Amino acid sequence: MGKHEDADLILKLYELRREPVMREARNWMFTFNPTSVQDVMETMIGEHSGHLRMVISYWDMACAMVTNGAIDEELFNQTNGEHIFVYMKIQPVIEGLRAMFDNQEFLKNLETVVKRIPDIETKLPAMRERMAKFAAMRAEQMKAQAATV
């Protein structure tokens, strides 16, 4: 496929990310920090089940377009970063989820694209640190807002 077609698909993926429910789900994902399979399963049966499923399936679908050659991988990675963030969130529990679901292909496209990024093993810990700082800042902000009410 040519670069123009790749760009068109990437722009279509971007438009899907702007849809209101998807935007809400993506915003929620910032607050989701699973440390166990149980955390994910509790979410899957809770009020944010749709948010979790929407975000992870969206990024696995987008990455499937890359792994199957519909979108140029380099261009995809240059114009997106959120798939790395989503993978970072789910990586600690992905093998446990695959075992629980008896599905070794669960989020395989997402994992494949992210793992092929140069130096990803050093980028993921740095991203986790940044996200922990953001979470702490958000907690402080919410605490300050609660104190003024």
C-alpha positions as CSV (number, residue, x, y, z in Angstrom):
1,M,0.0,0.0,0.0
2,G,1.2,3.5,-0.7
3,K,2.0,6.1,1.9
4,H,-1.1,8.1,1.0
5,E,-3.4,5.1,1.8
6,D,-1.4,4.5,5.0
7,A,-1.9,8.1,6.0
8,D,-5.6,7.9,5.3
9,L,-6.0,4.8,7.5
10,I,-4.1,6.5,10.3
11,L,-6.3,9.6,10.1
12,K,-9.4,7.3,10.2
13,L,-8.0,5.6,13.3
14,Y,-7.4,9.1,14.8
15,E,-11.0,10.1,14.1
16,L,-12.3,7.0,15.8
17,R,-10.2,8.0,18.9
18,R,-12.1,11.3,19.0
19,E,-15.5,9.7,19.3
20,P,-17.0,10.7,22.7
21,V,-17.4,7.3,24.3
22,M,-13.9,6.3,23.1
23,R,-12.5,9.5,24.5
24,E,-14.1,8.8,27.8
25,A,-12.7,5.2,27.8
26,R,-9.2,6.5,26.9
27,N,-9.4,9.1,29.7
28,W,-10.4,6.3,32.1
29,M,-7.5,4.2,31.0
30,F,-5.1,6.7,32.6
31,T,-6.5,5.8,36.0
32,F,-6.4,2.1,35.4
33,N,-3.3,0.5,36.9
34,P,-3.7,-3.3,37.1
35,T,-1.2,-5.2,39.2
36,S,-2.9,-8.6,38.9
37,V,-5.2,-10.6,36.8
38,Q,-7.8,-10.1,39.5
39,D,-7.6,-6.3,39.0
40,V,-8.5,-6.8,35.3
41,M,-11.2,-9.4,36.0
42,E,-12.8,-7.1,38.6
43,T,-12.8,-4.3,36.0
44,M,-14.2,-6.7,33.3
45,I,-17.3,-7.3,35.5
46,G,-17.5,-3.8,36.8
47,E,-18.8,-0.4,35.6
48,H,-15.7,0.2,33.5
49,S,-15.8,-3.1,31.6
50,G,-16.8,-1.4,28.4
51,H,-14.0,1.2,28.7
52,L,-11.4,-1.5,29.2
53,R,-12.6,-3.6,26.3
54,M,-13.0,-0.7,24.0
55,V,-9.5,0.6,24.5
56,I,-7.6,-2.7,24.4
57,S,-9.5,-4.0,21.5
58,Y,-9.2,-0.8,19.6
59,W,-5.4,-0.8,19.9
60,D,-5.1,-4.5,19.1
61,M,-7.2,-3.9,16.0
62,A,-5.1,-0.9,14.9
63,C,-1.9,-3.0,15.5
64,A,-3.4,-5.9,13.5
65,M,-3.5,-3.5,10.5
66,V,0.2,-3.0,11.0
67,T,1.1,-6.6,11.5
68,N,-0.9,-7.5,8.4
69,G,0.7,-4.8,6.2
70,A,-2.3,-2.5,5.8
71,I,-0.4,0.3,7.5
72,D,3.3,1.0,7.4
73,E,4.8,0.2,10.8
74,E,7.3,3.1,11.0
75,L,4.6,5.6,10.0
76,F,2.2,4.1,12.5
77,N,4.7,4.4,15.4
78,Q,5.7,7.9,14.4
79,T,2.1,9.1,14.5
80,N,0.9,7.1,17.6
81,G,2.2,6.5,21.1
82,E,-0.9,5.6,22.9
83,H,-0.6,1.9,21.9
84,I,2.7,1.8,23.9
85,F,0.9,3.3,26.9
86,V,-1.9,0.8,26.7
87,Y,0.6,-2.1,26.4
88,M,2.6,-0.7,29.3
89,K,-0.6,-0.8,31.4
90,I,-1.5,-4.4,30.5
91,Q,1.9,-5.9,30.1
92,P,2.4,-7.0,33.8
93,V,-0.7,-9.2,33.6
94,I,-0.9,-10.2,29.9
95,E,0.4,-13.7,30.3
96,G,-1.9,-14.4,33.2
97,L,-4.9,-13.1,31.2
98,R,-3.9,-15.3,28.3
99,A,-3.7,-18.3,30.6
100,M,-7.1,-17.5,32.2
101,F,-8.8,-17.0,28.9
102,D,-6.9,-20.0,27.3
103,N,-6.1,-17.6,24.5
104,Q,-2.4,-17.1,23.6
105,E,-3.4,-14.7,20.9
106,F,-5.0,-12.2,23.3
107,L,-3.6,-8.7,22.4
108,K,-0.9,-10.4,20.3
109,N,-1.0,-7.7,17.6
110,L,-0.6,-4.9,20.2
111,E,2.3,-6.8,21.9
112,T,4.0,-7.5,18.5
113,V,4.0,-3.9,17.3
114,V,5.2,-2.5,20.7
115,K,7.9,-5.1,21.2
116,R,9.4,-4.3,17.7
117,I,9.9,-0.7,18.7
118,P,13.7,-0.1,19.1
119,D,14.8,0.2,22.7
120,I,11.3,-0.5,24.0
121,E,12.6,-2.4,27.1
122,T,14.2,0.9,28.3
123,K,11.3,3.1,27.2
124,L,8.6,1.1,29.1
125,P,10.1,1.6,32.6
126,A,10.6,5.3,31.9
127,M,7.0,5.6,30.8
128,R,5.9,3.8,34.0
129,E,7.8,6.4,36.1
130,R,6.2,9.3,34.2
131,M,2.7,7.8,34.7
132,A,3.3,7.3,38.4
133,K,4.3,11.0,38.7
134,F,1.2,12.0,36.8
135,A,-0.9,9.8,39.1
136,A,0.6,11.4,42.1
137,M,0.0,14.9,40.7
138,R,-3.6,14.0,39.9
139,A,-4.1,12.6,43.5
140,E,-2.7,15.9,44.9
141,Q,-5.0,17.9,42.7
142,M,-8.0,16.0,43.7
143,K,-7.1,16.2,47.3
144,A,-6.7,20.0,47.0
145,Q,-10.1,20.3,45.2
146,A,-11.8,18.2,47.9
147,A,-10.3,20.5,50.6
148,T,-11.9,23.5,49.0
149,V,-15.4,22.0,48.8
